[in-house]
Amino acid sequence: MAQVRYCERRSHIRVPASGHARWQSGTHHGYCELLDVSPGGVGLRMPARRALQLGPLISIEVDLTPGRRWRLAKDARVVRRIPAQDGTCAVGVQFSAAPS
């Protein structure tokens, strides 16, 4: 049996995710699509023009049920933006360390 290696140089394994989330960065806000999540961060997809509005910090909330939200991240760091040819942009977000 062949051995499978985990080739990414990441601290945490990502789990695919789906659904929509709300984001806020400075005075800008909007909706995005969840791509994946890990204990260290989250991958998002949004229109490229909205990704340009992101500052260095972002807060993300997910609707659980009508009227109930889960704050996935507050003041997380935007670490990468990867534009796609379809007019969207993948955005990598790193969660802030928990306060001591």
PyMOL CGO cylinders between C-alpha atoms (Angstrom):
from pymol import cmd
from pymol.cgo import CYLINDER

trace = [
    CYLINDER, 0.00, 0.00, 0.00, 1.36, 3.42, -0.96, 0.3, 1, 1, 1, 1, 1, 1,
    CYLINDER, 1.36, 3.42, -0.96, 2.05, 5.95, 1.75, 0.3, 1, 1, 1, 1, 1, 1,
    CYLINDER, 2.05, 5.95, 1.75, 0.19, 9.25, 1.44, 0.3, 1, 1, 1, 1, 1, 1,
    CYLINDER, 0.19, 9.25, 1.44, 1.98, 12.41, 2.52, 0.3, 1, 1, 1, 1, 1, 1,
    CYLINDER, 1.98, 12.41, 2.52, 0.50, 15.70, 3.53, 0.3, 1, 1, 1, 1, 1, 1,
    CYLINDER, 0.50, 15.70, 3.53, 2.51, 18.08, 1.34, 0.3, 1, 1, 1, 1, 1, 1,
    CYLINDER, 2.51, 18.08, 1.34, 1.28, 21.49, 2.42, 0.3, 1, 1, 1, 1, 1, 1,
    CYLINDER, 1.28, 21.49, 2.42, 3.40, 23.49, 4.83, 0.3, 1, 1, 1, 1, 1, 1,
    CYLINDER, 3.40, 23.49, 4.83, 0.48, 24.56, 7.00, 0.3, 1, 1, 1, 1, 1, 1,
    CYLINDER, 0.48, 24.56, 7.00, 0.11, 24.47, 10.75, 0.3, 1, 1, 1, 1, 1, 1,
    CYLINDER, 0.11, 24.47, 10.75, -3.43, 23.08, 10.54, 0.3, 1, 1, 1, 1, 1, 1,
    CYLINDER, -3.43, 23.08, 10.54, -5.30, 20.84, 8.14, 0.3, 1, 1, 1, 1, 1, 1,
    CYLINDER, -5.30, 20.84, 8.14, -8.11, 22.63, 6.30, 0.3, 1, 1, 1, 1, 1, 1,
    CYLINDER, -8.11, 22.63, 6.30, -11.62, 21.23, 6.09, 0.3, 1, 1, 1, 1, 1, 1,
    CYLINDER, -11.62, 21.23, 6.09, -13.77, 22.14, 3.08, 0.3, 1, 1, 1, 1, 1, 1,
    CYLINDER, -13.77, 22.14, 3.08, -16.70, 24.37, 4.02, 0.3, 1, 1, 1, 1, 1, 1,
    CYLINDER, -16.70, 24.37, 4.02, -19.67, 25.77, 2.18, 0.3, 1, 1, 1, 1, 1, 1,
    CYLINDER, -19.67, 25.77, 2.18, -22.21, 28.44, 2.82, 0.3, 1, 1, 1, 1, 1, 1,
    CYLINDER, -22.21, 28.44, 2.82, -22.27, 32.18, 3.11, 0.3, 1, 1, 1, 1, 1, 1,
    CYLINDER, -22.27, 32.18, 3.11, -20.78, 34.47, 5.71, 0.3, 1, 1, 1, 1, 1, 1,
    CYLINDER, -20.78, 34.47, 5.71, -20.86, 38.18, 6.48, 0.3, 1, 1, 1, 1, 1, 1,
    CYLINDER, -20.86, 38.18, 6.48, -17.61, 40.10, 6.65, 0.3, 1, 1, 1, 1, 1, 1,
    CYLINDER, -17.61, 40.10, 6.65, -16.63, 43.52, 7.91, 0.3, 1, 1, 1, 1, 1, 1,
    CYLINDER, -16.63, 43.52, 7.91, -13.32, 45.28, 7.41, 0.3, 1, 1, 1, 1, 1, 1,
    CYLINDER, -13.32, 45.28, 7.41, -13.11, 48.87, 8.56, 0.3, 1, 1, 1, 1, 1, 1,
    CYLINDER, -13.11, 48.87, 8.56, -16.20, 50.64, 7.26, 0.3, 1, 1, 1, 1, 1, 1,
    CYLINDER, -16.20, 50.64, 7.26, -16.74, 48.09, 4.45, 0.3, 1, 1, 1, 1, 1, 1,
    CYLINDER, -16.74, 48.09, 4.45, -18.92, 45.00, 4.77, 0.3, 1, 1, 1, 1, 1, 1,
    CYLINDER, -18.92, 45.00, 4.77, -20.62, 42.40, 2.63, 0.3, 1, 1, 1, 1, 1, 1,
    CYLINDER, -20.62, 42.40, 2.63, -21.22, 38.72, 2.03, 0.3, 1, 1, 1, 1, 1, 1,
    CYLINDER, -21.22, 38.72, 2.03, -18.78, 36.03, 0.93, 0.3, 1, 1, 1, 1, 1, 1,
    CYLINDER, -18.78, 36.03, 0.93, -18.63, 32.30, 0.37, 0.3, 1, 1, 1, 1, 1, 1,
    CYLINDER, -18.63, 32.30, 0.37, -16.81, 29.98, 2.77, 0.3, 1, 1, 1, 1, 1, 1,
    CYLINDER, -16.81, 29.98, 2.77, -14.22, 27.76, 1.06, 0.3, 1, 1, 1, 1, 1, 1,
    CYLINDER, -14.22, 27.76, 1.06, -12.48, 26.02, 3.96, 0.3, 1, 1, 1, 1, 1, 1,
    CYLINDER, -12.48, 26.02, 3.96, -11.82, 26.37, 7.66, 0.3, 1, 1, 1, 1, 1, 1,
    CYLINDER, -11.82, 26.37, 7.66, -9.14, 25.26, 10.08, 0.3, 1, 1, 1, 1, 1, 1,
    CYLINDER, -9.14, 25.26, 10.08, -8.25, 26.07, 13.69, 0.3, 1, 1, 1, 1, 1, 1,
    CYLINDER, -8.25, 26.07, 13.69, -5.87, 28.72, 12.34, 0.3, 1, 1, 1, 1, 1, 1,
    CYLINDER, -5.87, 28.72, 12.34, -7.96, 30.45, 9.70, 0.3, 1, 1, 1, 1, 1, 1,
    CYLINDER, -7.96, 30.45, 9.70, -10.53, 30.41, 6.96, 0.3, 1, 1, 1, 1, 1, 1,
    CYLINDER, -10.53, 30.41, 6.96, -10.64, 30.62, 3.18, 0.3, 1, 1, 1, 1, 1, 1,
    CYLINDER, -10.64, 30.62, 3.18, -13.23, 32.89, 1.59, 0.3, 1, 1, 1, 1, 1, 1,
    CYLINDER, -13.23, 32.89, 1.59, -14.37, 33.72, -1.95, 0.3, 1, 1, 1, 1, 1, 1,
    CYLINDER, -14.37, 33.72, -1.95, -15.86, 37.08, -2.87, 0.3, 1, 1, 1, 1, 1, 1,
    CYLINDER, -15.86, 37.08, -2.87, -16.08, 39.39, -5.87, 0.3, 1, 1, 1, 1, 1, 1,
    CYLINDER, -16.08, 39.39, -5.87, -12.63, 40.77, -6.67, 0.3, 1, 1, 1, 1, 1, 1,
    CYLINDER, -12.63, 40.77, -6.67, -13.85, 44.38, -6.39, 0.3, 1, 1, 1, 1, 1, 1,
    CYLINDER, -13.85, 44.38, -6.39, -14.99, 43.67, -2.80, 0.3, 1, 1, 1, 1, 1, 1,
    CYLINDER, -14.99, 43.67, -2.80, -11.69, 41.98, -1.94, 0.3, 1, 1, 1, 1, 1, 1,
    CYLINDER, -11.69, 41.98, -1.94, -9.95, 45.24, -2.81, 0.3, 1, 1, 1, 1, 1, 1,
    CYLINDER, -9.95, 45.24, -2.81, -11.96, 46.94, -0.03, 0.3, 1, 1, 1, 1, 1, 1,
    CYLINDER, -11.96, 46.94, -0.03, -10.52, 44.67, 2.66, 0.3, 1, 1, 1, 1, 1, 1,
    CYLINDER, -10.52, 44.67, 2.66, -8.17, 46.29, 5.12, 0.3, 1, 1, 1, 1, 1, 1,
    CYLINDER, -8.17, 46.29, 5.12, -5.56, 44.30, 7.05, 0.3, 1, 1, 1, 1, 1, 1,
    CYLINDER, -5.56, 44.30, 7.05, -8.17, 43.11, 9.61, 0.3, 1, 1, 1, 1, 1, 1,
    CYLINDER, -8.17, 43.11, 9.61, -11.51, 41.38, 9.05, 0.3, 1, 1, 1, 1, 1, 1,
    CYLINDER, -11.51, 41.38, 9.05, -14.39, 40.10, 11.18, 0.3, 1, 1, 1, 1, 1, 1,
    CYLINDER, -14.39, 40.10, 11.18, -16.51, 37.19, 9.93, 0.3, 1, 1, 1, 1, 1, 1,
    CYLINDER, -16.51, 37.19, 9.93, -19.94, 35.97, 11.07, 0.3, 1, 1, 1, 1, 1, 1,
    CYLINDER, -19.94, 35.97, 11.07, -21.91, 32.93, 9.90, 0.3, 1, 1, 1, 1, 1, 1,
    CYLINDER, -21.91, 32.93, 9.90, -25.72, 32.69, 10.06, 0.3, 1, 1, 1, 1, 1, 1,
    CYLINDER, -25.72, 32.69, 10.06, -26.63, 29.50, 11.93, 0.3, 1, 1, 1, 1, 1, 1,
    CYLINDER, -26.63, 29.50, 11.93, -30.41, 29.87, 11.93, 0.3, 1, 1, 1, 1, 1, 1,
    CYLINDER, -30.41, 29.87, 11.93, -32.66, 32.87, 11.37, 0.3, 1, 1, 1, 1, 1, 1,
    CYLINDER, -32.66, 32.87, 11.37, -31.70, 35.37, 14.06, 0.3, 1, 1, 1, 1, 1, 1,
    CYLINDER, -31.70, 35.37, 14.06, -28.68, 33.37, 15.34, 0.3, 1, 1, 1, 1, 1, 1,
    CYLINDER, -28.68, 33.37, 15.34, -25.13, 34.17, 14.24, 0.3, 1, 1, 1, 1, 1, 1,
    CYLINDER, -25.13, 34.17, 14.24, -21.76, 32.71, 15.12, 0.3, 1, 1, 1, 1, 1, 1,
    CYLINDER, -21.76, 32.71, 15.12, -18.78, 35.04, 15.14, 0.3, 1, 1, 1, 1, 1, 1,
    CYLINDER, -18.78, 35.04, 15.14, -16.15, 32.98, 13.39, 0.3, 1, 1, 1, 1, 1, 1,
    CYLINDER, -16.15, 32.98, 13.39, -13.45, 35.64, 13.65, 0.3, 1, 1, 1, 1, 1, 1,
    CYLINDER, -13.45, 35.64, 13.65, -13.00, 39.10, 15.10, 0.3, 1, 1, 1, 1, 1, 1,
    CYLINDER, -13.00, 39.10, 15.10, -10.05, 41.19, 13.97, 0.3, 1, 1, 1, 1, 1, 1,
    CYLINDER, -10.05, 41.19, 13.97, -8.48, 38.33, 12.01, 0.3, 1, 1, 1, 1, 1, 1,
    CYLINDER, -8.48, 38.33, 12.01, -5.65, 39.09, 9.58, 0.3, 1, 1, 1, 1, 1, 1,
    CYLINDER, -5.65, 39.09, 9.58, -6.09, 39.09, 5.81, 0.3, 1, 1, 1, 1, 1, 1,
    CYLINDER, -6.09, 39.09, 5.81, -2.96, 37.23, 4.68, 0.3, 1, 1, 1, 1, 1, 1,
    CYLINDER, -2.96, 37.23, 4.68, -3.56, 36.73, 0.95, 0.3, 1, 1, 1, 1, 1, 1,
    CYLINDER, -3.56, 36.73, 0.95, -5.77, 37.63, -1.98, 0.3, 1, 1, 1, 1, 1, 1,
    CYLINDER, -5.77, 37.63, -1.98, -5.71, 35.45, -5.09, 0.3, 1, 1, 1, 1, 1, 1,
    CYLINDER, -5.71, 35.45, -5.09, -7.77, 36.82, -8.01, 0.3, 1, 1, 1, 1, 1, 1,
    CYLINDER, -7.77, 36.82, -8.01, -9.46, 34.36, -10.37, 0.3, 1, 1, 1, 1, 1, 1,
    CYLINDER, -9.46, 34.36, -10.37, -10.36, 34.85, -14.03, 0.3, 1, 1, 1, 1, 1, 1,
    CYLINDER, -10.36, 34.85, -14.03, -14.08, 34.66, -13.24, 0.3, 1, 1, 1, 1, 1, 1,
    CYLINDER, -14.08, 34.66, -13.24, -14.04, 38.00, -11.37, 0.3, 1, 1, 1, 1, 1, 1,
    CYLINDER, -14.04, 38.00, -11.37, -13.84, 36.48, -7.89, 0.3, 1, 1, 1, 1, 1, 1,
    CYLINDER, -13.84, 36.48, -7.89, -11.00, 36.47, -5.42, 0.3, 1, 1, 1, 1, 1, 1,
    CYLINDER, -11.00, 36.47, -5.42, -9.94, 33.82, -2.90, 0.3, 1, 1, 1, 1, 1, 1,
    CYLINDER, -9.94, 33.82, -2.90, -9.05, 35.46, 0.40, 0.3, 1, 1, 1, 1, 1, 1,
    CYLINDER, -9.05, 35.46, 0.40, -6.95, 33.80, 3.09, 0.3, 1, 1, 1, 1, 1, 1,
    CYLINDER, -6.95, 33.80, 3.09, -7.67, 34.86, 6.66, 0.3, 1, 1, 1, 1, 1, 1,
    CYLINDER, -7.67, 34.86, 6.66, -5.56, 34.00, 9.72, 0.3, 1, 1, 1, 1, 1, 1,
    CYLINDER, -5.56, 34.00, 9.72, -7.32, 33.97, 13.08, 0.3, 1, 1, 1, 1, 1, 1,
    CYLINDER, -7.32, 33.97, 13.08, -5.90, 36.12, 15.86, 0.3, 1, 1, 1, 1, 1, 1,
    CYLINDER, -5.90, 36.12, 15.86, -4.30, 34.40, 18.82, 0.3, 1, 1, 1, 1, 1, 1,
    CYLINDER, -4.30, 34.40, 18.82, -6.65, 33.98, 21.76, 0.3, 1, 1, 1, 1, 1, 1,
    CYLINDER, -6.65, 33.98, 21.76, -6.12, 36.56, 24.49, 0.3, 1, 1, 1, 1, 1, 1,
    CYLINDER, -6.12, 36.56, 24.49, -4.18, 35.31, 27.48, 0.3, 1, 1, 1, 1, 1, 1,
]
cmd.load_cgo(trace, "trace")
